[in-house]
Amino acid sequence: MKNSYKELKYDELLARRAELKKSYFDLRFKAVVGHVDNPVQKRVLRRQIARIETLIHIADIAKGTGEAEVVAAGAPVKARSPRAAKPRAAK
């Protein structure tokens, strides 16, 4: 199940990241201490955290490019292509 985090606001992304990191820590602890029902869940949590980290990073970059008021207003974070941000050199 792939969760879509693109619709979440910046503050919601930070809160969700904290929840997932706590879940991941708890799962790691359970794996060391005892039995884990679904060992693949560890990988799933790691990937979800990475997705959220990417969106947070994109929002942080947007803050630096003058789009901070959009991010601060609570608009959803939208990923842009890195090529779209760079102007092409004239030949």
C-alpha positions as CSV (number, residue, x, y, z in Angstrom):
1,M,0.0,0.0,0.0
2,K,1.6,3.2,-1.2
3,N,0.6,6.3,0.8
4,S,0.3,9.6,-1.0
5,Y,1.8,12.4,1.1
6,K,1.8,15.0,-1.6
7,E,-1.5,16.4,-0.4
8,L,-0.2,17.0,3.1
9,K,0.8,20.4,4.3
10,Y,4.3,21.1,5.6
11,D,3.4,20.9,9.3
12,E,1.4,17.7,8.7
13,L,4.5,16.2,6.9
14,L,6.7,17.0,9.9
15,A,4.1,15.4,12.3
16,R,3.7,12.3,10.1
17,R,7.5,11.9,9.9
18,A,7.8,12.0,13.7
19,E,5.0,9.3,14.0
20,L,6.7,7.1,11.4
21,K,10.1,7.4,13.0
22,K,8.6,6.4,16.4
23,S,6.9,3.4,14.7
24,Y,10.1,2.4,13.1
25,F,12.0,2.6,16.3
26,D,9.4,0.5,18.1
27,L,9.5,-2.1,15.3
28,R,13.3,-2.3,15.5
29,F,13.1,-2.7,19.2
30,K,10.5,-5.5,18.9
31,A,12.7,-7.2,16.3
32,V,15.6,-7.3,18.7
33,V,13.7,-8.3,21.8
34,G,11.1,-10.7,20.4
35,H,9.1,-11.8,17.5
36,V,7.8,-9.5,14.7
37,D,4.7,-10.6,12.8
38,N,5.7,-8.9,9.5
39,P,9.4,-8.3,9.0
40,V,8.8,-6.5,5.7
41,Q,7.0,-3.7,7.6
42,K,10.5,-2.4,8.5
43,R,11.3,-1.8,4.9
44,V,7.9,-0.3,4.2
45,L,8.3,2.2,7.1
46,R,11.8,3.2,5.9
47,R,10.6,3.9,2.4
48,Q,7.6,6.0,3.7
49,I,10.0,8.0,5.9
50,A,12.2,8.6,2.8
51,R,9.2,9.8,0.8
52,I,8.3,12.2,3.5
53,E,11.9,13.4,3.9
54,T,12.0,14.1,0.1
55,L,8.8,16.2,0.2
56,I,10.1,18.1,3.3
57,H,13.4,18.8,1.4
58,I,11.4,20.0,-1.6
59,A,9.4,22.4,0.6
60,D,12.6,23.6,2.3
61,I,14.1,24.4,-1.2
62,A,10.9,26.2,-2.1
63,K,11.3,28.4,1.0
64,G,14.7,29.4,-0.3
65,T,13.5,30.3,-3.8
66,G,10.9,32.8,-2.8
67,E,8.0,30.4,-2.6
68,A,8.0,30.5,1.2
69,E,4.7,32.2,1.5
70,V,3.1,29.4,-0.4
71,V,4.6,26.8,1.8
72,A,4.0,28.7,5.0
73,A,0.3,29.3,4.0
74,G,-0.2,25.6,4.3
75,A,-0.5,24.8,0.6
76,P,0.2,21.2,-0.4
77,V,3.8,20.5,-1.3
78,K,4.2,19.9,-5.1
79,A,7.2,18.2,-6.5
80,R,8.8,19.8,-9.5
81,S,11.2,18.5,-12.0
82,P,14.7,19.7,-11.3
83,R,15.1,20.5,-15.0
84,A,12.1,22.8,-14.8
85,A,13.9,25.0,-12.2
86,K,17.0,25.5,-14.3
87,P,17.0,27.8,-17.3
88,R,18.7,26.5,-20.4
89,A,21.8,28.2,-21.7
90,A,21.5,30.1,-25.0
91,K,23.4,28.6,-27.9
